[in-house]
Amino acid sequence: MVHGPLIATLLLDLLHRHAPTAQVASFRYRALRPTIAGRPMRVNGQPDGNTVRLWAQDHEGWLTMDATVGLR
């Protein structure tokens, strides 16, 4: 299994790569399903004003982690 905080870090890295000047004011995440090591996974993001929804999916498309970032 992939360590949950590692997936959370990957989600924040996605935000940083697409918005390098964004300033994070808050970050909340919740692991919903195990992610199996060695299998493909996907990280996604969708901005909505001063927040960004981030989520991870496993190799079957299941939601494995859901997160919300508040921006300054």
PyMOL Python script that loads the backbone (N, CA, C, O; Angstrom):
from pymol import cmd

cmd.read_pdbstr("""\
ATOM      1  N   MET A   1       0.831  -1.175   0.000  1.00  0.00           N
ATOM      2  CA  MET A   1       0.000   0.000   0.000  1.00  0.00           C
ATOM      3  C   MET A   1       0.880   1.245   0.000  1.00  0.00           C
ATOM      4  O   MET A   1       2.013   1.233   0.481  1.00  0.00           O
ATOM      5  N   VAL A   2       0.326   2.309  -0.550  1.00  0.00           N
ATOM      6  CA  VAL A   2       1.027   3.589  -0.581  1.00  0.00           C
ATOM      7  C   VAL A   2       0.623   4.373   0.672  1.00  0.00           C
ATOM      8  O   VAL A   2      -0.560   4.476   0.997  1.00  0.00           O
ATOM      9  N   HIS A   3       1.601   4.912   1.355  1.00  0.00           N
ATOM     10  CA  HIS A   3       1.409   5.688   2.576  1.00  0.00           C
ATOM     11  C   HIS A   3       0.525   6.913   2.281  1.00  0.00           C
ATOM     12  O   HIS A   3       0.811   7.673   1.356  1.00  0.00           O
ATOM     13  N   GLY A   4      -0.538   7.101   3.057  1.00  0.00           N
ATOM     14  CA  GLY A   4      -1.483   8.192   2.833  1.00  0.00           C
ATOM     15  C   GLY A   4      -0.849   9.576   2.785  1.00  0.00           C
ATOM     16  O   GLY A   4      -1.153  10.341   1.869  1.00  0.00           O
ATOM     17  N   PRO A   5       0.021   9.935   3.732  1.00  0.00           N
ATOM     18  CA  PRO A   5       0.653  11.247   3.667  1.00  0.00           C
ATOM     19  C   PRO A   5       1.507  11.457   2.412  1.00  0.00           C
ATOM     20  O   PRO A   5       1.690  12.593   1.972  1.00  0.00           O
ATOM     21  N   LEU A   6       2.030  10.371   1.834  1.00  0.00           N
ATOM     22  CA  LEU A   6       2.756  10.508   0.573  1.00  0.00           C
ATOM     23  C   LEU A   6       1.798  10.927  -0.540  1.00  0.00           C
ATOM     24  O   LEU A   6       2.136  11.779  -1.361  1.00  0.00           O
ATOM     25  N   ILE A   7       0.619  10.340  -0.571  1.00  0.00           N
ATOM     26  CA  ILE A   7      -0.374  10.728  -1.582  1.00  0.00           C
ATOM     27  C   ILE A   7      -0.773  12.191  -1.368  1.00  0.00           C
ATOM     28  O   ILE A   7      -0.915  12.940  -2.334  1.00  0.00           O
ATOM     29  N   ALA A   8      -0.955  12.600  -0.114  1.00  0.00           N
ATOM     30  CA  ALA A   8      -1.280  13.997   0.182  1.00  0.00           C
ATOM     31  C   ALA A   8      -0.184  14.929  -0.326  1.00  0.00           C
ATOM     32  O   ALA A   8      -0.470  16.000  -0.860  1.00  0.00           O
ATOM     33  N   THR A   9       1.070  14.517  -0.158  1.00  0.00           N
ATOM     34  CA  THR A   9       2.197  15.306  -0.663  1.00  0.00           C
ATOM     35  C   THR A   9       2.160  15.398  -2.183  1.00  0.00           C
ATOM     36  O   THR A   9       2.435  16.457  -2.747  1.00  0.00           O
ATOM     37  N   LEU A  10       1.823  14.306  -2.844  1.00  0.00           N
ATOM     38  CA  LEU A  10       1.710  14.323  -4.308  1.00  0.00           C
ATOM     39  C   LEU A  10       0.594  15.266  -4.766  1.00  0.00           C
ATOM     40  O   LEU A  10       0.723  15.932  -5.793  1.00  0.00           O
ATOM     41  N   LEU A  11      -0.488  15.319  -4.011  1.00  0.00           N
ATOM     42  CA  LEU A  11      -1.571  16.245  -4.351  1.00  0.00           C
ATOM     43  C   LEU A  11      -1.094  17.697  -4.235  1.00  0.00           C
ATOM     44  O   LEU A  11      -1.371  18.515  -5.112  1.00  0.00           O
ATOM     45  N   LEU A  12      -0.386  18.010  -3.164  1.00  0.00           N
ATOM     46  CA  LEU A  12       0.151  19.366  -3.010  1.00  0.00           C
ATOM     47  C   LEU A  12       1.198  19.676  -4.079  1.00  0.00           C
ATOM     48  O   LEU A  12       1.299  20.816  -4.532  1.00  0.00           O
ATOM     49  N   ASP A  13       1.971  18.678  -4.482  1.00  0.00           N
ATOM     50  CA  ASP A  13       2.942  18.872  -5.553  1.00  0.00           C
ATOM     51  C   ASP A  13       2.239  19.199  -6.867  1.00  0.00           C
ATOM     52  O   ASP A  13       2.718  20.032  -7.637  1.00  0.00           O
ATOM     53  N   LEU A  14       1.121  18.556  -7.123  1.00  0.00           N
ATOM     54  CA  LEU A  14       0.333  18.876  -8.326  1.00  0.00           C
ATOM     55  C   LEU A  14      -0.081  20.343  -8.306  1.00  0.00           C
ATOM     56  O   LEU A  14       0.050  21.042  -9.311  1.00  0.00           O
ATOM     57  N   LEU A  15      -0.578  20.808  -7.168  1.00  0.00           N
ATOM     58  CA  LEU A  15      -0.954  22.219  -7.043  1.00  0.00           C
ATOM     59  C   LEU A  15       0.245  23.115  -7.306  1.00  0.00           C
ATOM     60  O   LEU A  15       0.143  24.088  -8.051  1.00  0.00           O
ATOM     61  N   HIS A  16       1.376  22.794  -6.700  1.00  0.00           N
ATOM     62  CA  HIS A  16       2.573  23.626  -6.850  1.00  0.00           C
ATOM     63  C   HIS A  16       3.062  23.667  -8.307  1.00  0.00           C
ATOM     64  O   HIS A  16       3.510  24.711  -8.781  1.00  0.00           O
ATOM     65  N   ARG A  17       2.977  22.547  -9.007  1.00  0.00           N
ATOM     66  CA  ARG A  17       3.432  22.518 -10.406  1.00  0.00           C
ATOM     67  C   ARG A  17       2.546  23.366 -11.312  1.00  0.00           C
ATOM     68  O   ARG A  17       3.029  23.955 -12.279  1.00  0.00           O
ATOM     69  N   HIS A  18       1.246  23.429 -11.003  1.00  0.00           N
ATOM     70  CA  HIS A  18       0.326  24.190 -11.849  1.00  0.00           C
ATOM     71  C   HIS A  18       0.100  25.615 -11.376  1.00  0.00           C
ATOM     72  O   HIS A  18      -0.360  26.459 -12.146  1.00  0.00           O
ATOM     73  N   ALA A  19       0.415  25.890 -10.132  1.00  0.00           N
ATOM     74  CA  ALA A  19       0.253  27.238  -9.577  1.00  0.00           C
ATOM     75  C   ALA A  19       1.405  27.506  -8.619  1.00  0.00           C
ATOM     76  O   ALA A  19       1.201  27.538  -7.405  1.00  0.00           O
ATOM     77  N   PRO A  20       2.623  27.700  -9.149  1.00  0.00           N
ATOM     78  CA  PRO A  20       3.808  27.797  -8.290  1.00  0.00           C
ATOM     79  C   PRO A  20       3.793  28.982  -7.322  1.00  0.00           C
ATOM     80  O   PRO A  20       4.505  28.953  -6.318  1.00  0.00           O
ATOM     81  N   THR A  21       3.014  30.007  -7.590  1.00  0.00           N
ATOM     82  CA  THR A  21       2.983  31.160  -6.689  1.00  0.00           C
ATOM     83  C   THR A  21       1.826  31.095  -5.686  1.00  0.00           C
ATOM     84  O   THR A  21       1.676  31.989  -4.853  1.00  0.00           O
ATOM     85  N   ALA A  22       1.019  30.052  -5.764  1.00  0.00           N
ATOM     86  CA  ALA A  22      -0.119  29.920  -4.842  1.00  0.00           C
ATOM     87  C   ALA A  22       0.374  29.788  -3.406  1.00  0.00           C
ATOM     88  O   ALA A  22       1.345  29.084  -3.128  1.00  0.00           O
ATOM     89  N   GLN A  23      -0.308  30.473  -2.509  1.00  0.00           N
ATOM     90  CA  GLN A  23       0.024  30.405  -1.086  1.00  0.00           C
ATOM     91  C   GLN A  23      -1.069  29.622  -0.368  1.00  0.00           C
ATOM     92  O   GLN A  23      -2.231  30.027  -0.344  1.00  0.00           O
ATOM     93  N   VAL A  24      -0.681  28.517   0.203  1.00  0.00           N
ATOM     94  CA  VAL A  24      -1.627  27.638   0.880  1.00  0.00           C
ATOM     95  C   VAL A  24      -1.939  28.185   2.271  1.00  0.00           C
ATOM     96  O   VAL A  24      -1.037  28.417   3.076  1.00  0.00           O
ATOM     97  N   ALA A  25      -3.227  28.387   2.541  1.00  0.00           N
ATOM     98  CA  ALA A  25      -3.673  28.836   3.855  1.00  0.00           C
ATOM     99  C   ALA A  25      -4.171  27.665   4.699  1.00  0.00           C
ATOM    100  O   ALA A  25      -4.045  27.675   5.924  1.00  0.00           O
ATOM    101  N   SER A  26      -4.734  26.662   4.039  1.00  0.00           N
ATOM    102  CA  SER A  26      -5.220  25.482   4.748  1.00  0.00           C
ATOM    103  C   SER A  26      -5.173  24.277   3.813  1.00  0.00           C
ATOM    104  O   SER A  26      -5.218  24.410   2.590  1.00  0.00           O
ATOM    105  N   PHE A  27      -5.080  23.106   4.423  1.00  0.00           N
ATOM    106  CA  PHE A  27      -5.049  21.867   3.653  1.00  0.00           C
ATOM    107  C   PHE A  27      -5.720  20.781   4.471  1.00  0.00           C
ATOM    108  O   PHE A  27      -5.287  20.468   5.579  1.00  0.00           O
ATOM    109  N   ARG A  28      -6.776  20.210   3.921  1.00  0.00           N
ATOM    110  CA  ARG A  28      -7.486  19.113   4.583  1.00  0.00           C
ATOM    111  C   ARG A  28      -7.573  17.955   3.608  1.00  0.00           C
ATOM    112  O   ARG A  28      -7.882  18.140   2.431  1.00  0.00           O
ATOM    113  N   TYR A  29      -7.300  16.773   4.104  1.00  0.00           N
ATOM    114  CA  TYR A  29      -7.415  15.613   3.231  1.00  0.00           C
ATOM    115  C   TYR A  29      -7.985  14.434   3.994  1.00  0.00           C
ATOM    116  O   TYR A  29      -7.913  14.359   5.220  1.00  0.00           O
ATOM    117  N   ARG A  30      -8.553  13.515   3.226  1.00  0.00           N
ATOM    118  CA  ARG A  30      -9.130  12.319   3.820  1.00  0.00           C
ATOM    119  C   ARG A  30      -8.865  11.138   2.901  1.00  0.00           C
ATOM    120  O   ARG A  30      -9.235  11.151   1.727  1.00  0.00           O
ATOM    121  N   ALA A  31      -8.223  10.122   3.449  1.00  0.00           N
ATOM    122  CA  ALA A  31      -8.021   8.887   2.701  1.00  0.00           C
ATOM    123  C   ALA A  31      -9.333   8.105   2.709  1.00  0.00           C
ATOM    124  O   ALA A  31      -9.971   7.950   3.750  1.00  0.00           O
ATOM    125  N   LEU A  32      -9.723   7.619   1.541  1.00  0.00           N
ATOM    126  CA  LEU A  32     -11.011   6.945   1.411  1.00  0.00           C
ATOM    127  C   LEU A  32     -10.889   5.465   1.049  1.00  0.00           C
ATOM    128  O   LEU A  32     -11.793   4.675   1.320  1.00  0.00           O
ATOM    129  N   ARG A  33      -9.776   5.105   0.443  1.00  0.00           N
ATOM    130  CA  ARG A  33      -9.598   3.737  -0.048  1.00  0.00           C
ATOM    131  C   ARG A  33      -8.099   3.492  -0.212  1.00  0.00           C
ATOM    132  O   ARG A  33      -7.373   4.423  -0.563  1.00  0.00           O
ATOM    133  N   PRO A  34      -7.615   2.289   0.026  1.00  0.00           N
ATOM    134  CA  PRO A  34      -6.188   2.022  -0.144  1.00  0.00           C
ATOM    135  C   PRO A  34      -5.731   2.199  -1.594  1.00  0.00           C
ATOM    136  O   PRO A  34      -6.469   1.919  -2.539  1.00  0.00           O
ATOM    137  N   THR A  35      -4.512   2.667  -1.735  1.00  0.00           N
ATOM    138  CA  THR A  35      -3.844   2.726  -3.031  1.00  0.00           C
ATOM    139  C   THR A  35      -2.750   1.668  -3.005  1.00  0.00           C
ATOM    140  O   THR A  35      -1.916   1.649  -2.100  1.00  0.00           O
ATOM    141  N   ILE A  36      -2.758   0.798  -3.993  1.00  0.00           N
ATOM    142  CA  ILE A  36      -1.828  -0.329  -4.021  1.00  0.00           C
ATOM    143  C   ILE A  36      -0.539   0.073  -4.731  1.00  0.00           C
ATOM    144  O   ILE A  36      -0.573   0.561  -5.860  1.00  0.00           O
ATOM    145  N   ALA A  37       0.585  -0.132  -4.073  1.00  0.00           N
ATOM    146  CA  ALA A  37       1.896   0.177  -4.658  1.00  0.00           C
ATOM    147  C   ALA A  37       2.122  -0.693  -5.896  1.00  0.00           C
ATOM    148  O   ALA A  37       1.712  -1.853  -5.945  1.00  0.00           O
ATOM    149  N   GLY A  38       2.780  -0.107  -6.884  1.00  0.00           N
ATOM    150  CA  GLY A  38       3.091  -0.831  -8.103  1.00  0.00           C
ATOM    151  C   GLY A  38       2.001  -0.765  -9.158  1.00  0.00           C
ATOM    152  O   GLY A  38       2.194  -1.235 -10.280  1.00  0.00           O
ATOM    153  N   ARG A  39       0.875  -0.195  -8.818  1.00  0.00           N
ATOM    154  CA  ARG A  39      -0.215  -0.024  -9.776  1.00  0.00           C
ATOM    155  C   ARG A  39      -0.347   1.455 -10.105  1.00  0.00           C
ATOM    156  O   ARG A  39      -0.053   2.301  -9.261  1.00  0.00           O
ATOM    157  N   PRO A  40      -0.784   1.779 -11.320  1.00  0.00           N
ATOM    158  CA  PRO A  40      -0.935   3.199 -11.674  1.00  0.00           C
ATOM    159  C   PRO A  40      -1.933   3.901 -10.756  1.00  0.00           C
ATOM    160  O   PRO A  40      -2.900   3.305 -10.282  1.00  0.00           O
ATOM    161  N   MET A  41      -1.671   5.163 -10.526  1.00  0.00           N
ATOM    162  CA  MET A  41      -2.608   6.017  -9.796  1.00  0.00           C
ATOM    163  C   MET A  41      -2.618   7.372 -10.484  1.00  0.00           C
ATOM    164  O   MET A  41      -1.726   7.677 -11.276  1.00  0.00           O
ATOM    165  N   ARG A  42      -3.606   8.170 -10.190  1.00  0.00           N
ATOM    166  CA  ARG A  42      -3.748   9.472 -10.845  1.00  0.00           C
ATOM    167  C   ARG A  42      -4.077  10.517  -9.792  1.00  0.00           C
ATOM    168  O   ARG A  42      -4.886  10.274  -8.896  1.00  0.00           O
ATOM    169  N   VAL A  43      -3.444  11.688  -9.904  1.00  0.00           N
ATOM    170  CA  VAL A  43      -3.785  12.828  -9.044  1.00  0.00           C
ATOM    171  C   VAL A  43      -4.433  13.893  -9.919  1.00  0.00           C
ATOM    172  O   VAL A  43      -4.026  14.116 -11.059  1.00  0.00           O
ATOM    173  N   ASN A  44      -5.444  14.541  -9.365  1.00  0.00           N
ATOM    174  CA  ASN A  44      -6.260  15.496 -10.117  1.00  0.00           C
ATOM    175  C   ASN A  44      -6.507  16.739  -9.279  1.00  0.00           C
ATOM    176  O   ASN A  44      -6.410  16.706  -8.052  1.00  0.00           O
ATOM    177  N   GLY A  45      -6.828  17.834  -9.952  1.00  0.00           N
ATOM    178  CA  GLY A  45      -7.169  19.057  -9.246  1.00  0.00           C
ATOM    179  C   GLY A  45      -8.138  19.910 -10.036  1.00  0.00           C
ATOM    180  O   GLY A  45      -8.164  19.880 -11.267  1.00  0.00           O
ATOM    181  N   GLN A  46      -8.948  20.683  -9.293  1.00  0.00           N
ATOM    182  CA  GLN A  46      -9.912  21.585  -9.903  1.00  0.00           C
ATOM    183  C   GLN A  46     -10.016  22.845  -9.054  1.00  0.00           C
ATOM    184  O   GLN A  46     -10.495  22.786  -7.921  1.00  0.00           O
ATOM    185  N   PRO A  47      -9.570  23.997  -9.590  1.00  0.00           N
ATOM    186  CA  PRO A  47      -9.681  25.236  -8.822  1.00  0.00           C
ATOM    187  C   PRO A  47     -11.129  25.731  -8.769  1.00  0.00           C
ATOM    188  O   PRO A  47     -11.921  25.499  -9.683  1.00  0.00           O
ATOM    189  N   ASP A  48     -11.445  26.419  -7.673  1.00  0.00           N
ATOM    190  CA  ASP A  48     -12.771  27.022  -7.507  1.00  0.00           C
ATOM    191  C   ASP A  48     -12.613  28.267  -6.639  1.00  0.00           C
ATOM    192  O   ASP A  48     -12.832  28.227  -5.428  1.00  0.00           O
ATOM    193  N   GLY A  49     -12.229  29.373  -7.277  1.00  0.00           N
ATOM    194  CA  GLY A  49     -12.013  30.616  -6.541  1.00  0.00           C
ATOM    195  C   GLY A  49     -10.791  30.519  -5.650  1.00  0.00           C
ATOM    196  O   GLY A  49      -9.680  30.278  -6.124  1.00  0.00           O
ATOM    197  N   ASN A  50     -11.002  30.709  -4.348  1.00  0.00           N
ATOM    198  CA  ASN A  50      -9.893  30.665  -3.387  1.00  0.00           C
ATOM    199  C   ASN A  50      -9.670  29.275  -2.807  1.00  0.00           C
ATOM    200  O   ASN A  50      -8.937  29.123  -1.829  1.00  0.00           O
ATOM    201  N   THR A  51     -10.285  28.276  -3.391  1.00  0.00           N
ATOM    202  CA  THR A  51     -10.050  26.902  -2.962  1.00  0.00           C
ATOM    203  C   THR A  51      -9.691  26.044  -4.175  1.00  0.00           C
ATOM    204  O   THR A  51      -9.982  26.394  -5.319  1.00  0.00           O
ATOM    205  N   VAL A  52      -9.068  24.943  -3.895  1.00  0.00           N
ATOM    206  CA  VAL A  52      -8.748  23.968  -4.937  1.00  0.00           C
ATOM    207  C   VAL A  52      -9.130  22.601  -4.396  1.00  0.00           C
ATOM    208  O   VAL A  52      -8.727  22.221  -3.297  1.00  0.00           O
ATOM    209  N   ARG A  53      -9.906  21.874  -5.171  1.00  0.00           N
ATOM    210  CA  ARG A  53     -10.205  20.487  -4.802  1.00  0.00           C
ATOM    211  C   ARG A  53      -9.153  19.613  -5.460  1.00  0.00           C
ATOM    212  O   ARG A  53      -8.888  19.731  -6.657  1.00  0.00           O
ATOM    213  N   LEU A  54      -8.562  18.741  -4.670  1.00  0.00           N
ATOM    214  CA  LEU A  54      -7.575  17.781  -5.157  1.00  0.00           C
ATOM    215  C   LEU A  54      -8.070  16.383  -4.816  1.00  0.00           C
ATOM    216  O   LEU A  54      -8.696  16.177  -3.777  1.00  0.00           O
ATOM    217  N   TRP A  55      -7.788  15.420  -5.694  1.00  0.00           N
ATOM    218  CA  TRP A  55      -8.181  14.053  -5.405  1.00  0.00           C
ATOM    219  C   TRP A  55      -7.266  13.073  -6.119  1.00  0.00           C
ATOM    220  O   TRP A  55      -6.634  13.399  -7.123  1.00  0.00           O
ATOM    221  N   ALA A  56      -7.212  11.871  -5.579  1.00  0.00           N
ATOM    222  CA  ALA A  56      -6.407  10.795  -6.157  1.00  0.00           C
ATOM    223  C   ALA A  56      -7.330   9.638  -6.510  1.00  0.00           C
ATOM    224  O   ALA A  56      -8.337   9.392  -5.848  1.00  0.00           O
ATOM    225  N   GLN A  57      -6.952   8.932  -7.583  1.00  0.00           N
ATOM    226  CA  GLN A  57      -7.708   7.772  -8.032  1.00  0.00           C
ATOM    227  C   GLN A  57      -6.755   6.590  -8.208  1.00  0.00           C
ATOM    228  O   GLN A  57      -5.586   6.763  -8.551  1.00  0.00           O
ATOM    229  N   ASP A  58      -7.270   5.401  -7.969  1.00  0.00           N
ATOM    230  CA  ASP A  58      -6.447   4.217  -8.171  1.00  0.00           C
ATOM    231  C   ASP A  58      -6.510   3.750  -9.624  1.00  0.00           C
ATOM    232  O   ASP A  58      -7.108   4.413 -10.471  1.00  0.00           O
ATOM    233  N   HIS A  59      -5.896   2.617  -9.903  1.00  0.00           N
ATOM    234  CA  HIS A  59      -5.796   2.105 -11.267  1.00  0.00           C
ATOM    235  C   HIS A  59      -7.153   1.745 -11.874  1.00  0.00           C
ATOM    236  O   HIS A  59      -7.268   1.612 -13.092  1.00  0.00           O
ATOM    237  N   GLU A  60      -8.183   1.588 -11.035  1.00  0.00           N
ATOM    238  CA  GLU A  60      -9.526   1.289 -11.528  1.00  0.00           C
ATOM    239  C   GLU A  60     -10.414   2.526 -11.591  1.00  0.00           C
ATOM    240  O   GLU A  60     -11.580   2.438 -11.974  1.00  0.00           O
ATOM    241  N   GLY A  61      -9.858   3.687 -11.212  1.00  0.00           N
ATOM    242  CA  GLY A  61     -10.630   4.920 -11.232  1.00  0.00           C
ATOM    243  C   GLY A  61     -11.347   5.242  -9.932  1.00  0.00           C
ATOM    244  O   GLY A  61     -12.042   6.254  -9.844  1.00  0.00           O
ATOM    245  N   TRP A  62     -11.185   4.388  -8.915  1.00  0.00           N
ATOM    246  CA  TRP A  62     -11.819   4.644  -7.622  1.00  0.00           C
ATOM    247  C   TRP A  62     -11.166   5.828  -6.918  1.00  0.00           C
ATOM    248  O   TRP A  62      -9.949   6.002  -6.981  1.00  0.00           O
ATOM    249  N   LEU A  63     -11.969   6.628  -6.257  1.00  0.00           N
ATOM    250  CA  LEU A  63     -11.480   7.741  -5.455  1.00  0.00           C
ATOM    251  C   LEU A  63     -10.775   7.187  -4.223  1.00  0.00           C
ATOM    252  O   LEU A  63     -11.376   6.455  -3.436  1.00  0.00           O
ATOM    253  N   THR A  64      -9.502   7.537  -4.055  1.00  0.00           N
ATOM    254  CA  THR A  64      -8.740   7.026  -2.916  1.00  0.00           C
ATOM    255  C   THR A  64      -8.429   8.098  -1.884  1.00  0.00           C
ATOM    256  O   THR A  64      -8.249   7.792  -0.705  1.00  0.00           O
ATOM    257  N   MET A  65      -8.365   9.355  -2.319  1.00  0.00           N
ATOM    258  CA  MET A  65      -8.122  10.453  -1.394  1.00  0.00           C
ATOM    259  C   MET A  65      -8.811  11.697  -1.929  1.00  0.00           C
ATOM    260  O   MET A  65      -8.800  11.960  -3.131  1.00  0.00           O
ATOM    261  N   ASP A  66      -9.407  12.452  -1.027  1.00  0.00           N
ATOM    262  CA  ASP A  66     -10.083  13.696  -1.378  1.00  0.00           C
ATOM    263  C   ASP A  66      -9.480  14.797  -0.507  1.00  0.00           C
ATOM    264  O   ASP A  66      -9.270  14.596   0.689  1.00  0.00           O
ATOM    265  N   ALA A  67      -9.204  15.952  -1.098  1.00  0.00           N
ATOM    266  CA  ALA A  67      -8.561  17.034  -0.350  1.00  0.00           C
ATOM    267  C   ALA A  67      -9.093  18.383  -0.795  1.00  0.00           C
ATOM    268  O   ALA A  67      -9.592  18.536  -1.910  1.00  0.00           O
ATOM    269  N   THR A  68      -8.979  19.354   0.091  1.00  0.00           N
ATOM    270  CA  THR A  68      -9.342  20.731  -0.212  1.00  0.00           C
ATOM    271  C   THR A  68      -8.217  21.634   0.278  1.00  0.00           C
ATOM    272  O   THR A  68      -7.757  21.512   1.413  1.00  0.00           O
ATOM    273  N   VAL A  69      -7.778  22.545  -0.598  1.00  0.00           N
ATOM    274  CA  VAL A  69      -6.762  23.528  -0.256  1.00  0.00           C
ATOM    275  C   VAL A  69      -7.407  24.896  -0.259  1.00  0.00           C
ATOM    276  O   VAL A  69      -8.060  25.283  -1.228  1.00  0.00           O
ATOM    277  N   GLY A  70      -7.223  25.627   0.826  1.00  0.00           N
ATOM    278  CA  GLY A  70      -7.635  27.025   0.874  1.00  0.00           C
ATOM    279  C   GLY A  70      -6.441  27.895   0.529  1.00  0.00           C
ATOM    280  O   GLY A  70      -5.351  27.701   1.066  1.00  0.00           O
ATOM    281  N   LEU A  71      -6.641  28.850  -0.362  1.00  0.00           N
ATOM    282  CA  LEU A  71      -5.553  29.729  -0.796  1.00  0.00           C
ATOM    283  C   LEU A  71      -5.709  31.116  -0.173  1.00  0.00           C
ATOM    284  O   LEU A  71      -6.817  31.551   0.143  1.00  0.00           O
ATOM    285  N   ARG A  72      -4.570  31.802  -0.004  1.00  0.00           N
ATOM    286  CA  ARG A  72      -4.597  33.179   0.516  1.00  0.00           C
ATOM    287  C   ARG A  72      -4.872  34.128  -0.606  1.00  0.00           C
ATOM    288  O   ARG A  72      -4.937  35.338  -0.389  1.00  0.00           O
TER     289      ARG A  72
END
""", "prot")
cmd.dss("prot")
cmd.show_as("cartoon", "prot")
cmd.util.cbc("prot")
cmd.orient("prot")
